[in-house]
C-alpha cells in the first residue's frame, strides 16, 4: 500500500501544528511564571478575622527600609483597605483573605493577579520602583455590587513618603 505524498505532507503539517499548540500552552502555563493559588500563606477562620494577628490590623506595615506588608480583607463590595500608599523603590508583600465569598485581585498595568479565597491567606510579592497610580479591582464575580469593588495603590516618590501610621 502506497501513501500519497500529499497525504504525508498534510500528516506532517498536522503533527507540527499539534506540537506547536502544546508548546504554546506549556509556555503560557510554565514559562511566564504563572502559579496556582496555594495555601503557603496559611489558613484563617473567615468568621473571626478581627481576632487574627494579621487581619485584625489591616493596612500597610513597614518590615524594613524597603520592604512593606499590606494586610487586606476582601468583603463584598470592598477591599479593606481600599487606598494604599507606599514609597517608590519598595518591595511589597500582600497578605489577603476574604470573609464571605471568593474574590479576585488584579492590579491594573501589572502582572499581579490572584484569587482571594475565604479561609486561605493569599500571599503575593511585587516590587514598585517608579512612582505612579495603580488601580486594583476584583475580577471574580462576587455579587450584585461586584462592579464597585475597586481600590487604588499610590506609589509616591521617597521624598514625599509620609511613613506608616502603625
N, C-alpha and C positions, 0 to 999 in steps of 0.2 A: 504494500500500500504506500502510495506516494502522497506526501503532504505538499500542497501547492505553496509556492514561495510567498504569495501574498498572505496566505493563512499564517505562515510562520512569522512574517513581518508584523501582522496585527497581534499575534500572540505575544511577541517580544515587546511591542509598544504597550500593550495592556499590562503586562507584568512590570514594566518600567514605571508606568503610572501608579500601580498599586504600591510598589516600593517607595515611590516619591511621596504618595499620600501618607503612608505610615511614617516616613521620615519627618514630614512637616508636623504631624500630630505629636510625635515623640519630642521634637524640638520645642514645640509650643508648651508641652506639659513639663518638660525637664530642663531644657536648655536655657530658658529665660528666668529661672529661679522661682517658679510658681510653687507654692507649698500648700498643702491642705491644712485646714484648721485642725489643731490637735489640742490636747489637754496639758501641754507643757507648762502653761501658766497656772495650772491648778484648778480647783473647783471651789464653788462658793454656794451658800444657800441663798437662792434668789429672793426668798421671803424675808430675809434678815440682813440685807446689805448694809444697813446703818450700823450693825454690830461688827462688821468685818473691819479689820485694821486698815485695809487699803480703801475700801469703798465707803467707809464712814467718814472719810476725809477726801472728797473728790477735789480735783483741780491739779495745778502744776506744782511739783515739788522738786527742788534742786538736790541732785545727788553729789555732784562736784562742780568744778568750774565750767565744764562744757556739757555735762550730762544732766538731763531732766527727765522726770517721770510724770506722766499725766494719768491720773486715775479718773475713769469716765464710766458713767452708767447710761445705758440706752433704755429709755422707758417711753412708750408711745405717748405723745408725739414729739419727744425732745431728747436731746443729749444733755447730760449734766456732767461738766459744764458745756455750754454751747459756744462760749467765747474763750479762746485760749491765746495767750501771748507768750512768746519765747524769744530770746535773743538770737541773732544770726550767728552761725558757726556752732550751733548746738546739735547734740545728738539727743533725740527724744525717744523714750520707750513708752508706748501707750499700753495701759492695762485697762481692758474694757470688759464689761459684762452687761447682761440685760436682766431686768427684773420681771418682765412679762412674756414677751414672745421673741422669736428670732429677728434680729435686726441686721443691717449691713453698715459698713463704714467705708466710704470711698472719699479719699482726699483728692479733690479735683486738681488736675495738672500734675499729678504724681502717680507713682505706681503703688501707693498704699491702698489696699483694697482687701477687706476681710469680712467675715461673718461674726456677729456677736450673738452668742447662744446663752440662754438662761442656764445658770448653774456652772458655766465654764468661764474661766478668765482667759480672754484673748490677749496675747502679748505680741506686739509688733514694734520694731525699732526703725527709725529713719533719721537721716541727717539733713539739716536745714542750713545750708551755707550762705544763701543770699536772702536779703530782706524781701518780703512780699506778702501777699494775702492769699490764703488758700481756703476755699470753702470746702466743707465736708457735708455729705449727705448720706441718708440711709438708702441703700439700694435693694433691700429685701422688703417686699410689701409687708407691712406690719399693721395695717388697719386703715380706717377711713381718713385719718389725717396724715397719712404717710408722706404726702407731698410737702408737708410743713416741717418735716423732721430734717433739720439742717443746722449748721453752725459755721464758725469761722476761726481759722488759725492765723494769727498775725505773727510774722517773723519780723522783728524790728531790729534796726542797727544796734550793735552792742552799746554804743554811747547813749542811746535813748532808752535802754532797758531799765525799767524801774525795780526789778527784782521780784522775788516771790513773796507773797503775803503770808507764808506759813512759817 
